[in-house]
Amino acid sequence: MSSPGDSGKTAQAEAWLRYFEDLGLAPFYLDRASLELPAVPVAASSVALEAASVAGKAPRAQDALPIIQPIAAAAPSLFESVERVEGDTLENIREFIGECTRCGLHKARTKIVFGAGNPRAELVFVGEGPGHDEDVQGLPFVGRSGKLLTQMIDAMGLSRDDVYIANVIKCRPPENRPPEKEEMATCSPFLVRQLAVIKPKVIVCLGNVAAQALIGTNKSISHFRGQWFDYRGSKMMATYHPAYLLRNPGAKGDVWNDLKKVMAELGLKPIKPKPRSV
C-alpha cells in the first residue's frame, strides 16, 4: 500500500519529466543502471594509472579514472536525466533555445552567448558565463579574460578555430555575479547537449562554477585542479579561470602545468617562443 509520501515523490518526478521534455531532452530512462552507482570520490587521480602504464602492468580497477556518476535521489536531477538526443546538432540546440525566457537572466541580457569554435573539436573549454563584452558581442571569452584564454590556446599550438568554447550559462548575470543554482539548473542541460554533440577528447573546466557544475561537487577547485576525470567518455580536467589569473598572475604556472597535461593527452607540443632581437 502506497503512502502519501510515495505519491508526493511520484508527482515530483512527473514534474521533472515534463520539464525535461520541454527542454527537448527526452527520451530518457530513470531505471538505467548508472543511477544506482555511487559517486566516485573527487580526490582520486590518474597518477596510479600512469605509473602502471610505465611499469608495463595492466591498471587495477581501483586505479581507473574517477567517473562522474549521478547519485540516486528521491527525484531525478538534471544530470541524471539528460541523455543524448537522437540526431542532435549544435544548430538544433541553438534553435531550441530560441530567445530564451526560461529564467530571470533574460531580463537584462543583450545577447545569448551560445558557444563558438570547431563543432568537431577534440578540446572544449567550459567557462562560467558571459561577461559584459560577451553579452554585447554574443561570443564567449572576448573580453580581457578572453584575450588571456586566446594566448593560452596559442601557446598550446592551437587557435580558437581549433577548439570549442562554451559556458555553463548562456546569459550574463547582473554585475557579473556568480550564477545562482536555479539559473544553472535551467541552463546546464543545453551545455550537456553541446558536449554530447561535439564529443571532445578533452574538456577543460575554467574555474569553480564550471568544474562544480560538471563534476557535481561543492568543493573548491583547489581540491581537484589538474586531476583527470571521465565525463561521459571524455577526459575532463579543471583549472583556474583566466579572470582569476588576471588577479593572481602567480598562478599562471599552475595553469600551464595543467595545460601541458592536456597537450600530452592530445599529442601537442608547445609553441617555442621566438628569439628576441638584440
NORLIN-V523336 format. One record per residue. RES is the residue in one small letter. PHI is phi in whole degrees, -180 to 180 (* if undefined). OMEGA is omega as a letter, one per 30 degrees, with the letter a starting at -180 (999 if undefined). Layout:
RES_PHI_OMEGA ; RES_PHI_OMEGA
This chain:
m_*_a ; s_-79_l ; s_-99_l ; p_-57_l ; g_-65_l ; d_-64_a ; s_-65_l ; g_-65_l ; k_-65_l ; t_-63_l ; a_-63_l ; q_-65_l ; a_-64_l ; e_-63_l ; a_-64_l ; w_-64_a ; l_-60_l ; r_-63_l ; y_-64_a ; f_-67_l ; e_-63_l ; d_-65_l ; l_-81_a ; g_80_a ; l_-104_l ; a_-83_g ; p_-85_l ; f_-152_a ; y_-131_a ; l_-91_a ; d_-103_a ; r_-71_a ; a_-64_a ; s_-63_a ; l_-67_a ; e_-94_l ; l_-86_l ; p_-73_l ; a_-70_l ; v_-87_a ; p_-55_a ; v_-64_a ; a_-71_a ; a_-64_a ; s_-139_a ; s_-97_a ; v_-60_a ; a_-64_l ; l_-61_a ; e_-63_l ; a_-64_l ; a_-64_l ; s_-65_l ; v_-63_a ; a_-78_l ; g_76_a ; k_-101_l ; a_-72_a ; p_-65_l ; r_-80_a ; a_-59_a ; q_-75_l ; d_-90_a ; a_-65_l ; l_-60_l ; p_-59_l ; i_-102_a ; i_-78_a ; q_-113_l ; p_-72_l ; i_-103_a ; a_-60_a ; a_-141_a ; a_-63_l ; a_-127_a ; p_-65_l ; s_-94_a ; l_-57_a ; f_-78_l ; e_-68_a ; s_-106_a ; v_-82_l ; e_-122_l ; r_-65_l ; v_-86_a ; e_-58_l ; g_70_a ; d_-67_l ; t_-139_l ; l_-62_l ; e_-64_l ; n_-63_a ; i_-64_a ; r_-64_l ; e_-65_a ; f_-68_l ; i_-62_l ; g_58_l ; e_-91_a ; c_-57_l ; t_-129_a ; r_-71_l ; c_-138_a ; g_-70_a ; l_-65_a ; h_-67_a ; k_-66_a ; a_-114_a ; r_-75_l ; t_-98_l ; k_-139_l ; i_-75_l ; v_-107_a ; f_-79_a ; g_149_a ; a_-157_l ; g_129_a ; n_-80_a ; p_-69_l ; r_-116_a ; a_-64_l ; e_-81_a ; l_-127_l ; v_-122_l ; f_-103_l ; v_-120_l ; g_-105_a ; e_-81_a ; g_-176_a ; p_-69_l ; g_-102_a ; h_-61_a ; d_-64_l ; e_-66_l ; d_-63_a ; v_-73_a ; q_-90_a ; g_77_a ; l_-127_a ; p_-80_l ; f_53_l ; v_-120_l ; g_-89_a ; r_-60_l ; s_-63_l ; g_-66_l ; k_-65_l ; l_-67_l ; l_-61_l ; t_-60_l ; q_-63_l ; m_-64_l ; i_-66_l ; d_-60_a ; a_-64_l ; m_-81_a ; g_86_a ; l_-123_l ; s_-125_l ; r_-63_l ; d_-73_a ; d_-86_a ; v_-113_l ; y_-122_a ; i_-127_l ; a_-145_l ; n_-131_l ; v_-65_l ; i_-118_a ; k_-101_a ; c_-122_a ; r_-74_l ; p_-71_l ; p_-56_l ; e_57_l ; n_58_l ; r_-69_l ; p_-62_l ; p_-66_l ; e_-82_a ; k_-57_a ; e_-64_l ; e_-66_l ; m_-67_l ; a_-64_a ; t_-75_a ; c_-98_a ; s_-56_l ; p_-58_l ; f_-69_l ; l_-65_l ; v_-59_l ; r_-66_l ; q_-59_a ; l_-65_l ; a_-67_l ; v_-74_a ; i_-70_a ; k_53_a ; p_-71_l ; k_-75_a ; v_-135_l ; i_-118_l ; v_-113_l ; c_-87_a ; l_-101_l ; g_95_a ; n_-60_a ; v_-62_a ; a_-63_a ; a_-65_a ; q_-66_a ; a_-67_a ; l_-87_l ; i_-82_l ; g_81_a ; t_-142_l ; n_-100_a ; k_-71_l ; s_-68_a ; i_-60_a ; s_-63_a ; h_-78_a ; f_-141_l ; r_-58_l ; g_83_l ; q_-95_l ; w_-89_l ; f_-130_l ; d_-101_l ; y_-119_l ; r_51_l ; g_95_l ; s_-101_l ; k_-84_a ; m_-128_l ; m_-138_l ; a_-110_l ; t_-144_a ; y_-69_l ; h_-72_l ; p_-54_l ; a_-63_l ; y_-66_l ; l_-68_l ; l_-65_l ; r_-87_a ; n_-133_a ; p_-60_l ; g_-65_a ; a_-87_a ; k_-60_l ; g_-63_l ; d_-63_a ; v_-66_l ; w_-64_l ; n_-63_l ; d_-64_a ; l_-67_l ; k_-66_l ; k_-65_l ; v_-64_l ; m_-61_l ; a_-62_l ; e_-65_a ; l_-93_a ; g_73_a ; l_-103_l ; k_-120_a ; p_-65_l ; i_-74_l ; k_-75_l ; p_-64_l ; k_-71_l ; p_-64_a ; r_-75_l ; s_-75_a ; v_-79_999
